[in-house]
């Protein structure tokens, strides 16, 4: 299992735990922006706590560090809650995503302000410099991704993204404060022959802070190099994708599939041989498009007992055939403006589905047919059919406005299993 897969698995596990609380917040009328703003205020409280500790405490009193760590972790919880409130409350919006990103940066700046102030106030000069470099790395990790995506490059990943930074800072500061009650705030460890101490109680916080500074800047540099390779590849092969993650007009059906790659393809390019996904449990249908083989899978979202999640009956994810064949979750923009589907329960075991990028064509998730299993139904060639594949044919166009020649729906007659295909212009 890769680091990103492990990270995603842990994230999904946390979501299962916090989702009941998220639904409570939705019922109480909390909006995603209100949750995000609460997180900012809590992080401002972190800064105040460290600053007070720097002024009122002494070098051996690490209680403020411990309480600061606890508040960092509590504030970090709201970073996860706002996204889930948006998803489960169906309140996603482009401005909400922007608001969240901007306030996350402010939150981090306030947190590091407090930490650096505390370290300077208690004469941890070298550690204060390390904290400042950690701040630089944290900002550059986010900026590098944002700037790359502005150029049409998907640029994420790395060992020190924001959740990891929050956990590392919070846990190490909390552990430092707790450990000081046993070790004492002024404990120092000396090794014979070395003229200075190699460890002190404060090191429980400053050592992880140093690791954060190194890994955050390494992550920013890694993203920069990743973006460079993608840009060079795009210049050398204009028809190849670079991982765009930007919204385009909802008027062109599912301009959608193209959010994952460059929209520049030309008619003279050789035909792509698309794979047929297999071995995916509860697969409903899949979506493919030029100019690469990366495929979007639409899977029935069930729990261990086989029950459908009524709030989110379909799970959507990539199979990145053009890369290493790995599975990858959709990001917010892709869910909101492209591949995502909006669902509405209209009866027992029956849901109406509409694509986020093109709501004119309804689909229906129903338990029907001889096998009494869930399938997605829609009209194909004027016949009610089981949907199996959506394909978008792209020929040229520009980066932002692709030339979508047609959309092809492929399915089968639910009674006879006879293949049914229809193409239409958009």
Secondary structure, DSSP 4 states (H G I P E B T S, - for coil): --HHHHHHHHHHHHHHHHHHHHHHHHHTT--HHHHHHHHHHHHHHHHHHHHHHHHHS-TT--HHHHHHHHHHHHHHHHHHHHHHHHHHTT---HHHHHHHHHHHHHHHHHHHHHHHHHHHHTT-HHHHHHHHHHHHHHHHHHHHHHHHHHTT------S--HHHHHHHHHHHHHHHHHHHHHH-TT-EE--TT-SS-SEETTHHHHHHHHHHHHHHHHHHHHHHHHHHHHHHHHHH-TTS---------TTSTTGGGGGGS-S---TTSPPP------S-TTEEEEEEETTEEEEEEEEE-B-TTS-B-SS--EEEEEEETTTTSEEEE--HHHHHHTS-EEEEEEETTEEEEEETTEEEEEEEEEEETTTTEEEEEEEETTEEEEEEEEEEEEEEE-SSSEEEEEEEEEEEETTT--EEEEEE--
